[in-house]
């Protein structure tokens, strides 16, 4: 069943990239011609999951919006550590996002409730790590 789901999602995105589709009924008709048997309500749920929305009258896949990170403080603790203070409850999600971005100087992080310990891969890279973390915070996650 998962293979069918992937094929349907691929077919939806392919049709959206090849032509301007202005209503879900038209997209259902295209997909039925491809051999997919689905209803408009099923398609609507799929479009939501694929982050497809109507933009200026045409269905398009939207890029996820980046969330700006609220102001924080960063303190260097030589030789290899940064301590990042976050708003209450935000540390774990922010640490996961930072680890996923994998800045070149990052060895890893440990998060609490409102603090993240961020380790540099080498003491000589601590300043680079601070710049990379500040850049990530400024660009949003």
Buried (B, 14 or more C-beta within 10 A) or exposed (E): EEEEEEEBBEBBEEBBEEEEBEEBEBBBEBBEEEEBEBEEEBBEEBBEEBEBEEEEEEBBBEEEEEEEBEEBEBEBEEEBBBEBBBEEEBBBEBBEBBBEBEBEBBEEBEBEEBBBBBBBBEEEBBEBBBEBBBEBBEEEB
